[in-house]
Amino acid sequence: MRLFITIVVAVASCNGAQPGHVDGAAGSGNKDAAIADASSSSGDATNDPFAAARATCIAKINTLRATKGRPAYTRWTAVESCVDQEATSDETTGQPHAAWLSGQYACNGNGQNECEGQGANGIASCLDQMWNEKDQAECSGCDACANAYNPNCANCDFSGMSTGHVCGHYVNMSANYFTMAACGFSSLGGWDAINFE
């Protein structure tokens, strides 16, 4: 099983997006409207084959966040089916984060974690593995940057480009500058994506 994280691209933004993050509002219309819709349903939960996995995903993230005294993320239901499409597209092409990086989806947010090969039934164990990145020596400084994204945070190799040890999954899951998460699952059954806003 491999875990993947989106390498964050530096973009200047006029709408208040965090420096160093892809502007989640690009191509998504009104960002404030998307945030206001965060608690709305993406459809009838009884017809959602991933309803239980989505609930498990956000509950697991919030349980892990609580171990660091961090507030819970809101479940970003308005974009869950879109994140499903991103996960399906990436599994189809075999390219982690390709759909997210393409900018063609309105659900990008400002960060993404992705699991390859776990599927909906493995989301909790995948999230545990991502959270455990904090225990690597190369990630020992990540908590110092939890309140604002900083690609140069000491002892926090976000994308693994310097040390080969990725810290970014943990960073996205523990960040105080995100408030919402949407869990998506590939219709092919193998890949999971979590978008953060």
C-alpha positions in Angstrom: 0.0 0.0 0.0 1.2 3.4 -0.8 0.1 6.8 0.6 0.3 9.9 -1.4 0.0 13.6 -0.6 -0.5 16.5 -2.9 2.6 18.6 -3.3 1.4 22.1 -2.6 2.0 24.7 -5.2 2.8 28.3 -4.2 0.1 30.6 -5.6 -0.5 34.2 -4.7 -4.2 34.8 -3.9 -6.4 37.7 -3.3 -9.2 35.8 -1.6 -7.4 34.9 1.7 -6.2 31.4 0.8 -3.2 30.3 2.8 0.1 31.3 1.1 1.7 28.2 -0.4 -1.6 26.4 -1.1 -3.4 26.0 -4.3 -6.3 28.4 -4.3 -9.3 26.1 -3.7 -11.7 28.6 -5.0 -10.1 28.5 -8.5 -12.6 27.0 -10.8 -15.0 26.4 -7.9 -17.1 29.5 -8.0 -17.9 31.2 -4.7 -15.8 29.8 -2.0 -18.0 31.3 0.7 -21.0 29.6 -0.7 -19.1 26.2 -0.7 -18.2 26.8 3.0 -21.8 27.7 3.9 -22.9 24.5 2.3 -20.4 22.4 4.3 -23.1 20.9 6.5 -25.5 20.3 3.7 -26.0 16.8 2.4 -24.4 15.7 -0.9 -27.5 13.5 -1.4 -29.7 11.0 0.3 -27.3 9.2 2.7 -29.4 6.1 2.4 -28.4 5.9 -1.3 -24.7 6.6 -0.6 -22.8 3.3 -0.8 -19.9 5.1 1.1 -22.0 6.6 3.9 -20.5 4.4 6.6 -16.9 4.9 5.3 -17.4 8.7 5.1 -18.6 8.7 8.7 -15.7 6.5 9.8 -13.2 8.7 7.9 -14.2 12.0 9.5 -14.6 10.4 12.9 -11.2 8.9 12.7 -9.6 12.2 11.6 -11.3 14.0 14.5 -10.3 11.3 17.0 -6.7 11.7 16.0 -6.9 15.5 16.1 -8.2 15.3 19.6 -5.0 13.6 20.7 -3.3 16.9 20.0 -6.0 19.1 21.4 -7.1 20.3 18.0 -10.7 21.2 17.2 -12.7 18.8 15.1 -13.0 19.3 11.3 -16.5 19.7 9.9 -17.6 17.0 7.5 -17.6 18.8 4.1 -20.6 16.8 2.7 -21.3 19.2 -0.1 -18.3 18.0 -2.1 -18.1 14.3 -1.2 -19.4 12.9 -4.5 -16.9 15.2 -6.3 -14.1 13.8 -4.2 -15.3 10.3 -5.2 -14.8 11.4 -8.8 -11.3 12.5 -8.1 -10.4 9.2 -6.4 -11.9 7.3 -9.3 -10.1 9.3 -11.9 -6.8 8.9 -10.1 -7.3 5.1 -9.7 -8.2 4.9 -13.3 -5.0 6.7 -14.5 -2.8 5.3 -11.7 -1.7 8.9 -11.0 -2.1 10.1 -7.4 -3.5 13.6 -7.2 -3.7 14.0 -10.9 -7.4 15.0 -10.8 -6.8 17.4 -7.9 -3.9 19.0 -9.6 -5.8 19.3 -12.9 -8.1 22.0 -11.4 -11.0 20.6 -13.3 -13.0 19.7 -10.1 -14.8 22.2 -7.9 -14.1 20.3 -4.7 -10.3 20.7 -4.5 -10.1 22.8 -1.3 -6.5 23.6 -0.3 -5.0 20.2 0.4 -5.5 16.5 -0.4 -4.3 13.2 1.1 -4.8 10.0 -1.0 -4.6 6.3 -0.2 -3.9 3.8 -2.9 -5.1 0.3 -2.5 -7.0 0.6 0.9 -10.5 1.1 -0.4 -13.4 2.2 1.8 -12.9 -0.7 4.3 -9.3 0.3 4.9 -9.8 4.1 5.5 -9.2 4.0 9.3 -5.9 2.1 9.0 -4.8 4.4 6.1 -5.5 7.5 8.3 -3.5 5.9 11.2 -0.5 5.5 8.9 -0.8 9.1 7.7 -1.1 10.4 11.3 1.9 8.3 12.4 4.2 10.3 10.0 4.5 12.7 13.0 6.7 10.1 14.7 9.4 10.3 12.1 12.4 12.4 13.1 12.0 14.4 9.8 8.6 15.4 10.9 9.4 16.4 14.5 8.9 20.1 13.8 5.5 20.0 12.0 3.4 20.8 15.0 5.2 24.2 15.3 3.6 25.2 12.0 0.1 23.9 12.7 -1.4 27.4 12.7 -0.2 28.6 9.3 1.1 26.7 6.3 4.9 27.1 6.0 6.7 25.1 3.3 9.9 25.8 5.1 8.9 24.7 8.6 12.0 23.3 10.3 12.1 19.5 10.7 8.9 19.1 8.6 9.6 17.7 5.1 6.0 18.2 3.8 6.4 16.4 0.5 9.5 14.3 1.3 11.6 16.1 -1.3 14.5 16.8 1.1 14.6 13.6 3.2 12.4 11.1 1.5 10.1 11.0 4.5 6.8 12.6 3.8 5.1 14.6 6.6 2.3 16.3 4.6 -0.4 13.7 5.3 0.0 14.4 9.0 0.3 18.2 8.4 -3.1 18.2 6.5 -4.8 16.1 9.1 -3.5 18.2 12.0 -3.6 21.7 10.6 -5.5 24.4 12.4 -5.8 26.4 9.2 -8.2 23.9 7.7 -11.7 23.5 9.1 -13.3 21.0 6.9 -12.6 17.6 5.3 -14.4 15.6 2.6 -13.7 11.9 2.3 -14.1 10.3 -1.2 -13.9 6.8 -2.4 -13.2 5.4 -5.9 -16.0 3.6 -7.5 -13.4 1.0 -8.6 -12.9 0.1 -5.0 -9.2 0.8 -4.3 -8.4 4.4 -3.8 -9.5 6.9 -1.2 -9.1 10.7 -1.2 -9.5 13.3 1.5 -9.8 17.0 0.5 -9.2 19.7 3.1 -10.5 23.2 3.2 
